[in-house]
């Protein structure tokens, strides 16, 4: 069953996978990802506002982070959470975070469905996140 408008519109022929199957199915799922933005991405200008609006309330310093994953610093983001590493710098197509934000992993849709205060990322925003990861997932620019 497909969940979320993005998943339904972008992955009409793909069913979300279980977390345990993600690594084995990444090659098939990656073909359905929005492309990475072509321009150089600025963390401060392009990525930080997205993270602040859609991610930090659950994955930041204010409370116990969901899934033990924090994204407010590079060190913590690259460390990963209870499911292991989520961001692999230089490889957005191998980074589980990419599949979470495109609603391709059951029960790991980020931000979760129905969280009106935490908007889902658009196709263009996902392209920025992919480019940021591909460009090294740097927090310092």
Residue pairs with C-beta under 8 A, 6 or more apart in sequence:
1 15
2 8
2 11
2 15
2 16
2 103
3 16
3 103
3 109
3 113
4 103
4 109
4 113
4 120
5 120
6 102
6 103
6 120
6 121
6 122
6 123
7 16
7 102
7 103
7 104
7 109
10 32
10 34
10 102
10 123
11 32
11 102
11 103
11 104
13 32
14 28
14 29
14 32
14 104
16 103
16 104
16 105
16 106
16 109
17 25
17 29
17 104
17 105
17 106
18 105
18 106
19 83
19 105
19 106
19 107
19 108
22 29
22 96
22 99
22 105
26 93
26 94
26 99
29 99
29 104
30 93
32 102
32 104
33 92
33 93
33 98
33 99
33 102
33 126
33 130
34 102
34 123
34 124
34 126
34 127
34 130
35 127
35 130
36 92
36 127
36 130
36 131
36 134
37 124
37 127
37 128
37 130
37 131
38 131
39 131
40 131
40 135
41 47
41 128
41 131
41 132
41 135
42 141
43 132
43 138
43 139
43 140
43 141
44 141
46 128
46 132
47 128
47 129
47 132
50 121
50 125
50 128
50 129
51 71
51 72
53 118
53 119
54 110
54 111
54 118
54 119
54 120
54 121
55 71
55 110
55 111
55 118
56 62
56 71
56 72
57 117
57 118
58 65
58 66
58 111
58 118
59 65
59 66
59 67
59 69
59 70
59 71
59 72
60 70
60 71
60 72
61 70
61 72
65 81
67 81
67 82
67 83
68 81
68 82
69 77
69 80
69 81
69 82
69 83
69 86
70 76
70 77
70 79
70 81
71 77
73 139
74 137
74 138
74 139
74 140
77 86
77 87
77 137
77 139
78 85
78 87
78 89
78 137
79 85
80 86
80 87
83 96
83 108
84 96
85 96
86 95
86 96
86 97
86 100
87 95
87 97
87 133
87 137
88 94
88 95
88 133
89 133
89 136
89 137
90 133
90 134
90 135
90 136
91 133
91 134
92 98
92 129
92 130
92 131
92 133
92 134
93 130
95 133
96 105
96 108
97 110
97 129
97 133
98 126
98 129
98 130
98 133
99 105
99 108
100 108
100 109
100 110
101 110
101 120
101 121
101 126
101 129
102 126
103 109
103 120
111 118
111 119
111 120
112 118
121 129
132 138
